[in-house]
Amino acid sequence: MSMRYRISVCARVWVFFGILLAFPVMVTAQKRTMREKFVRLDSMLSARYYKIPYDTNYVVRPDGRWTLKFRFNQTGNTFHTKGTINGITSKADLGTTHKTTISLGASYRGLSAAFSLNPAKMKGIYKDYELNLNYFSSRISLDFSYQRSETLSGEIRRDDGIHQMESGDVTMKIVNVAGYYAFNHRKFSFPAAFNQNYIQRRSAGSWLAGISYQGGSIKTSDELKIRKPDAPDVSIKFGHLGIGGGYGYNLVVRKKWLFHLSVLPTFVVYNRNKLTVNDEEREVKHMRFHMIFNERAAIVYNFSKRYFAGATLVMNNSVFDNDAVIINQNKWRARAFFGLRL
């Protein structure tokens, strides 16, 4: 073995042992760097979390970094119509299959995420699709929902008798949006009632300004044509934008109970409606009276600084009236929850 080769082998051995000796130091330095980054991030989130855009005599942030919640949710949508067209009087009461989900949510310094399970969906019983998103801050709140349903069913009563509309006869796609602005946001808190990232200490109310949108389509399906070959192909597309104002109130009882109720009616200032029957577009008269109502209710009970429970209800109701036909839609979402703060 040459001298040069022996020196090369020795150098490699020393480099190997040097890396082994330095590895714990490198890992420790990396852990220290990650810990420092986490501390800086936590400090930034904490400063944001405890920023005070409110009157602390009425609204405060709960202590603790984490909020964990178990939630039971249920949603539904119903339609009621009544009117006379071409001399035929009809009344319809239709509804979608209720959606029931169980979810686990976690919030860190006000940043939230949740995981939901739909037992009926997993078993193949519930075939609709629904998405609900909510945003709550001290001033602005937003509700968004999208529903695609093929389970709309019910009864249609006409002069010639009662007709059953079965699940799968129509496909419905609907978007509902409701936005709120609370004028008395320093003393009145939507989040205290709906995501528990704030605590309402004293009773307070606020006037609200808001905007609503409701749009979508309802179309007969191929299954209806198979079941009833004489049934026409009908497609209804609509979009309505409303603005308005309302009022909300948080009632605090014995410092542990919170009761919330708010109503926001909006008047439609823009609407777009299109009716197509057998590929022929029909004229759609403008509604003489059209409103979208948004209602919220909540009950929250704080067992202590750590534990809380409650229930919420959010509803979007619309009324369309053009003399010949009155249409009423009711979209609702109910939720029960239990939470823990750490």
C-alpha positions in Angstrom: 0.0 0.0 0.0 1.5 3.3 -1.0 2.0 6.2 1.4 -0.4 8.4 -0.6 -3.2 5.8 -0.4 -2.7 5.4 3.4 -2.9 9.2 3.8 -6.1 9.4 1.7 -7.8 6.6 3.8 -6.8 8.3 7.0 -8.2 11.6 5.8 -11.5 10.0 4.9 -11.7 8.3 8.3 -11.0 11.6 10.1 -13.7 13.4 8.0 -16.2 10.6 8.8 -15.5 10.9 12.6 -15.6 14.7 12.3 -19.1 14.5 10.8 -20.2 12.1 13.5 -18.9 14.5 16.2 -20.5 17.5 14.5 -23.9 15.9 13.9 -25.3 16.4 17.4 -24.2 20.0 17.3 -25.8 20.5 13.9 -29.1 18.9 15.1 -29.1 21.0 18.2 -28.5 24.2 16.2 -31.3 23.3 13.8 -33.7 22.6 16.7 -32.7 26.0 18.2 -33.3 27.7 14.9 -36.8 26.1 14.5 -37.6 27.0 18.1 -36.6 30.6 17.6 -38.8 30.7 14.4 -41.7 29.3 16.3 -41.3 31.8 19.1 -41.2 34.7 16.6 -44.3 33.3 14.8 -46.1 32.8 18.1 -45.2 36.4 19.2 -46.6 37.8 15.9 -49.8 35.7 16.2 -50.2 36.7 19.9 -49.8 40.4 19.0 -52.5 40.0 16.3 -54.7 38.0 18.6 -54.6 40.5 21.5 -54.8 43.6 19.3 -57.6 45.6 20.9 -60.2 47.0 18.3 -62.9 46.7 21.0 -64.0 47.9 24.4 -62.6 45.4 26.9 -65.4 46.2 29.3 -67.7 44.5 26.8 -65.6 42.2 24.7 -62.4 40.3 25.6 -60.2 37.6 24.1 -60.2 34.2 25.9 -56.9 33.1 27.6 -54.9 30.2 26.1 -53.4 29.5 22.7 -55.6 26.6 21.6 -59.3 26.2 21.3 -60.6 22.7 20.4 -64.2 22.0 19.4 -66.4 19.0 18.7 -69.4 20.0 16.5 -72.6 18.3 15.2 -74.0 20.0 12.1 -77.2 19.7 10.1 -78.4 21.7 7.0 -81.4 21.7 4.8 -83.2 23.6 2.0 -86.9 23.8 1.3 -89.0 25.4 -1.5 -92.6 26.5 -1.4 -94.4 27.9 -4.4 -98.0 29.0 -5.1 -99.6 30.6 -8.1 -101.7 30.4 -11.2 -100.1 30.0 -14.7 -102.2 29.6 -17.9 -105.3 29.2 -15.7 -103.9 26.3 -13.7 -103.4 26.8 -10.0 -100.6 24.9 -8.3 -98.9 24.7 -5.0 -95.5 22.9 -4.4 -93.8 21.9 -1.2 -90.3 20.6 -1.9 -87.2 19.9 0.1 -83.7 18.4 -0.1 -82.4 15.6 2.0 -80.9 16.9 5.3 -77.1 16.9 5.5 -75.6 15.7 8.9 -71.9 16.0 9.7 -69.7 15.5 12.7 -66.6 17.7 12.8 -63.5 18.3 15.0 -62.0 21.8 14.9 -58.9 23.4 16.3 -58.0 27.1 16.6 -54.5 28.5 17.4 -54.5 32.2 18.3 -57.6 32.8 16.1 -56.4 30.7 13.1 -58.9 27.8 12.7 -59.2 24.6 10.8 -61.7 21.7 11.0 -62.2 18.1 9.8 -65.7 16.9 9.0 -67.2 13.5 8.4 -70.6 12.8 6.9 -71.7 9.2 8.0 -74.6 9.1 5.4 -72.1 10.2 2.6 -69.7 7.4 3.6 -72.5 4.8 3.4 -73.6 6.1 0.0 -77.0 7.3 1.4 -76.4 11.1 1.0 -75.4 11.9 -2.6 -75.6 15.7 -2.6 -72.7 18.1 -2.3 -72.5 21.1 0.0 -69.9 23.6 1.0 -70.2 26.1 3.8 -67.6 28.8 4.6 -67.8 31.4 7.4 -65.6 34.4 8.3 -66.1 36.4 11.5 -64.2 39.5 12.7 -65.0 42.3 15.0 -66.4 44.4 12.2 -67.2 42.2 9.2 -68.8 38.7 9.0 -69.5 36.6 5.9 -71.5 33.5 5.3 -71.1 31.5 2.0 -72.8 28.3 1.0 -72.9 26.3 -2.2 -75.3 23.3 -2.6 -75.6 20.9 -5.5 -78.6 18.6 -4.9 -80.3 15.8 -6.8 -82.6 14.9 -3.9 -85.2 17.6 -4.2 -88.5 15.9 -3.7 -92.1 16.5 -2.4 -95.6 17.2 -3.5 -97.1 19.4 -6.3 -100.8 20.0 -5.8 -102.7 21.1 -9.0 -106.3 21.4 -10.0 -106.1 17.9 -11.5 -104.7 16.2 -8.3 -101.5 15.7 -6.4 -98.2 14.9 -8.2 -95.2 13.4 -6.5 -91.7 14.8 -7.4 -89.2 12.1 -6.6 -85.5 12.4 -5.7 -83.5 12.6 -8.9 -86.1 14.3 -11.0 -84.3 17.7 -10.9 -80.7 18.9 -10.3 -80.4 22.1 -8.2 -77.3 24.3 -7.8 -77.6 27.3 -5.5 -75.2 29.8 -4.0 -76.1 31.9 -0.9 -73.9 34.8 0.3 -74.6 37.1 3.2 -72.2 39.8 4.4 -72.5 42.0 7.5 -70.9 45.1 8.8 -71.4 45.9 12.6 -71.4 49.6 13.4 -71.0 49.1 17.1 -68.1 46.6 16.7 -66.3 47.8 19.7 -69.0 46.6 22.1 -70.9 44.0 20.0 -69.2 40.8 18.8 -70.4 38.3 16.2 -67.4 36.0 16.8 -68.4 35.6 20.5 -71.6 33.9 19.4 -70.4 32.0 16.3 -66.8 30.9 16.7 -66.0 31.7 20.4 -62.7 33.5 19.6 -64.1 36.3 21.7 -66.1 36.5 24.9 -69.0 38.9 25.3 -68.8 40.2 28.9 -71.8 42.7 28.9 -74.9 42.9 26.8 -74.7 45.0 23.7 -76.3 45.5 20.3 -75.5 47.0 16.9 -77.1 48.2 13.8 -76.0 46.2 10.8 -75.4 47.0 7.1 -75.4 44.1 4.7 -75.4 42.6 1.3 -77.0 39.4 0.0 -76.7 37.3 -3.1 -78.6 34.3 -4.2 -78.1 32.6 -7.5 -78.1 29.2 -9.2 -80.1 26.9 -11.4 -82.8 24.2 -11.3 -83.0 21.8 -14.2 -85.0 18.6 -14.9 -82.9 15.5 -15.2 -82.6 12.6 -17.6 -84.1 10.3 -15.0 -87.4 12.3 -15.1 -87.6 11.9 -18.9 -87.1 8.1 -18.5 -89.8 7.9 -15.8 -92.1 10.4 -17.5 -91.4 10.6 -21.3 -94.0 13.4 -21.8 -92.4 15.7 -19.1 -90.8 18.9 -20.6 -87.1 19.8 -20.3 -87.2 22.8 -18.0 -84.2 25.0 -17.0 -84.4 27.9 -14.6 -81.4 30.2 -14.0 -81.5 33.1 -11.6 -79.3 35.6 -9.8 -80.4 38.2 -7.2 -78.4 40.9 -5.4 -79.8 42.7 -2.4 -78.7 45.4 0.0 -80.2 46.3 3.3 -79.8 46.9 7.0 -80.8 45.2 10.3 -80.0 44.8 13.9 -78.2 42.3 16.2 -78.1 41.9 19.9 -75.9 39.9 22.4 -77.6 39.3 25.7 -75.3 38.3 28.6 -76.9 36.6 31.6 -75.0 35.9 34.8 -71.7 36.3 33.0 -71.9 32.7 31.7 -74.9 32.7 29.3 -74.8 34.5 25.9 -78.0 34.7 23.8 -77.7 36.1 20.3 -80.3 37.2 17.7 -79.9 39.2 14.5 -82.0 39.9 11.5 -80.8 41.4 8.2 -83.5 42.0 5.5 -82.2 43.1 2.1 -84.1 44.5 -0.9 -83.1 43.1 -4.3 -81.6 45.8 -6.5 -80.6 43.6 -9.3 -82.0 40.3 -10.6 -81.4 38.1 -13.6 -83.9 35.3 -14.4 -83.9 32.9 -17.4 -86.5 30.2 -18.2 -85.9 27.6 -20.9 -88.6 25.0 -21.9 -87.6 22.4 -24.4 -84.7 24.5 -25.6 -87.0 27.5 -26.1 -86.3 30.6 -24.0 -89.4 32.0 -22.3 -90.0 35.5 -21.1 -89.6 35.9 -17.4 -91.4 38.8 -15.7 -89.5 40.9 -13.2 -90.6 40.4 -9.6 -92.7 43.2 -8.2 -91.6 42.2 -4.6 -88.4 40.5 -3.9 -86.5 40.3 -0.6 -83.8 38.1 1.0 -83.8 37.7 4.7 -80.8 36.6 6.8 -81.3 35.5 10.3 -78.9 34.3 13.0 -79.4 32.9 16.5 -77.0 31.4 19.0 -76.8 30.3 22.6 -73.4 29.9 24.3 -72.7 28.7 27.9 -69.3 29.1 29.5 -68.9 26.5 32.2 -65.6 28.0 33.2 -62.6 29.8 31.5 -61.8 26.5 29.8 -65.0 24.8 28.9 -68.0 26.0 26.8 -70.9 24.6 24.8 -73.8 25.9 22.8 -75.8 25.9 19.6 -76.2 28.2 16.5 -78.7 28.6 13.7 -78.2 30.5 10.4 -81.0 31.0 7.9 -81.4 32.5 4.5 -85.0 33.1 3.4 -86.1 34.6 0.1 -89.5 35.7 -1.1 -90.2 36.3 -4.9 -93.6 37.6 -6.0 -94.6 38.7 -9.5 -98.4 38.6 -9.1 -98.7 35.2 -10.8 -96.3 33.2 -8.7 -95.0 33.4 -5.1 -91.8 31.5 -4.4 -90.3 31.1 -1.0 -86.9 29.4 -0.3 -85.5 28.6 3.1 -81.9 27.5 3.6 -80.8 26.7 7.1 -77.8 25.4 9.0 -78.0 24.3 12.7 -74.9 23.4 14.8 -74.4 22.1 18.4 -70.9 22.2 19.8 -68.7 21.6 22.9 -65.3 23.3 23.3 -62.1 23.3 25.3 -59.6 26.1 25.7 -55.9 25.3 26.4 
